[in-house]
Amino acid sequence: MGFSVIILQGIKSSGSQMTNDHLVSLLKGCKAPTQCDLLPSAEQRIGEKNQRIGRCVEFIAKEGHSLKELYLVSCKITDYALIAIGQYSTTIETVDVGWCKEITDKGATQISQTSKSLRYLGLMRCDKVNEDTVERLVQEYPHITFSTVMQDCKRTLERAYQMGWIPNTSTAS
């Protein structure tokens, strides 16, 4: 008789109606998750009901010993979540908190300072994160790719120049 073993390597709760307790229980049973996507459902985003995220993020940061990717796009989290990730997670490489309206300079700075494994921080439309702060972080932490509208535009333009693109400077009449 053959046996099959399923190893859960990632959790994607996008659009689910999982409660905080369900998600934490699932995470406890996931021995070595490498990816976690906690994108809330449309109802949760509209109703601002995703309180589960703060507690889960801290649990994930403390217990996700193999976690490399964490996607929290549009979640109702604060700087506390980023600080917890930076403080507790030793393997995290990718954190995307785009469209999280309560993330500020403090959270972006703290996770950049404390996470030694971080390589990508998605801050798209985190409007409380000042672009001057991001510019400073880019200089201080060159091993981290910071994703904002301005930073992504700069990288795209730089790639275009490297590929030989020359802007048209003639004036059309």
N, C-alpha and C positions, 0 to 999 in steps of 0.2 A: 504494500500500500504506500503510495507516494504522498508526501506532504508538501504544501506550498507555504512559503513564508513571505509575508508582505511587510516590507519595511517602509514605514511612513517617513518620507524625507521632507515633506513640505505641507503646509496648511494654507488653503486659500478659502477664506470665509466670505469672499466678495458676494454681497447680495443675500447672504444667509440670514436667518433669524436666530442664530445661535445666541444663547445668553452668555453672560460672563462666566458663570459656573461651568457651562458646557464646554466653552473654549478652553478654560484652564484645565479641565479634566482631560480633554483631548490632547492638549500640550503635554500634560504629565505622562500620558501614554506614548508619546512620540519620543523615542529614545535619543535620536540624533537628527533633529530637524535642521535642514540647511537653508530653508526658505520659508518665510511666513508673510502672507498677504492678508491684511486685515481691512481691506477696502469695504466701507459700510455700504449697505443697500441704499437705493434711492430714497426709500422711506426714512431710513435712519439719518441720511444727510439732510433731508428736508425737515424732519422732525427734531433734529439735534438730539437724538436719543442714544447715541453710542457711548454711554458712560463706561462700558466694559473695557474700553481701550486702555485707559490709564493703568488699571490694575494688571491687565494682560501684558502690557509692554514691560512693566517692571518684572513680572514673572518670567517672561521670555528672556529678558536681559540677564536675569540671575540664573535661570535653569537651562537656557539654550546654548549648551557648551559647544555645539557644532554649527550654530546658526551663522550663516554668512550673509544672507539677504533678508531685509525687513522692509516691507512696503506698507506704509501708513498713509497713503494718499487720501486726502479729503477726510481724514479722521479728526475727531474733536479732541486733540491732545494739546498739551502745553509744553513749555520748556522742560518741565519735570521729566517727561518721557525721554527726551534727548539726553538729559543729564544722567538718567538711570542707565540708558543704553551705554553711554560712554564710560560710566563708572563700573558697570557689572559685566558687560560683554567683552570677551577677549578675542573673539573670532569674527565679529561682524565686519564685513567689508563694504556692504551697500546698505544705505538707509535712505529711503525716499519718503519725505514728509510734505511733498508738494500739496498745495491748496489747504494746508493746515493753518487756519487763520490766526491761531494764538501763538505760533512759534515766533520768537523774537531773536534779536542779536545774541542775547544771553545763552539761549539753547544751542544755537549754531556754533557759538564760540566754545562753549563748554564741551560739547561732544568732539569738536575738532581737537581740543587740547588734551582730553583724557583718553580717547580711543586710539590705541596704537595700531590697530588693524584696519581702521576705516580708510577706504579708497574712493568712495563716492558718497556725496551728500546731496540729495535732491531737495532743492528749496524753491522750486518753481511756484510762483504766486504765493509765497509766504510773505505777505506784504508788510509785516512788521519787522522783517529782516532788512536792514538798510544795505544798499548796494556798496556803500563805502566800507561797511564791516566785511562784506563778502570779498571785496578787493584786498583788504588787509589779510583775511584768512587765506586767500589764494597765495599771497606772498609768504606768509608764515608756515603754511602747510602745503607745499607743492606736490606732495604725494597724494593729496585728496583732490578729486575732481568735484567742484561745486557747480551744481546745475541751477542757474537762474536764467531768466530771459536774456539778460545782458551778457552773462558769461557764455551761454550757448551761442549767441550771435557772434561774440568775439572769436570763439573757436571755429565757427563756420567760416567767417571771413578770413581767418588765418589760414585755414585749409585751402580756401579758394586762391589766396595769394601764392601758397606753396605749389599749387597746381598750375600756376601761370596766369591766373585771371588778372586782368588789368581793368580798372574801372574806366568807363567812358567819361571823359572829362569835357567833351565838346558840348557846346550849348546848342540845343535844337531851336530852330526859328520857324 
